[in-house]
Amino acid sequence: MRLRPRVLVYATILAVAMVVFVTSLWVRTPFKVDVMRDRATLARLVKGGQIENIYRIHIMNATEQEQVFTLGVDGLPGLSLAEGSPVTVVVAPEQSTSVPVQLRLPYGGASAGSHGFDFIVSAPAAGSVREKSVFFVPQ
């Protein structure tokens, strides 16, 4: 029995659609991160002669397991998480959460203006994500 060309076309389209669907599931990222600067306060001087910027980190866990995420920064020497800022964040399965984070830089550690750096959010079972942001140093 010979197949009609129309049936072959439909079978090919269905096969391609299935491959695209399976590939999208395979390469799906296990979590997403958004970083938002606090627009009310660009920068402020705090005790100990440090400059502080405030951010809100939004973490979306797309896995079916609870994840413990570790926060860090990279790219600007001397920049660190302030005491009281969370170093780890627990996110329930298929949920999201937002946490406020204060970053501090020693006064004189960078020239006035905006300086790029990366937030690093990682989880042992899900990998890590680098999200670019900017640290503002006042004049």
Protein Blocks (a to p, Z undefined) as FASTA:
>chain_A
ZZdfklmmmmmmmmmmmmmmmmmmmmpcfbdcdddddfklmbacdehiiacddddddddd
fbfbdcddddddehiehiacdehiafbdcddehiacdddddddddehiaccddddddddd
ddfklopadddddddddZZ
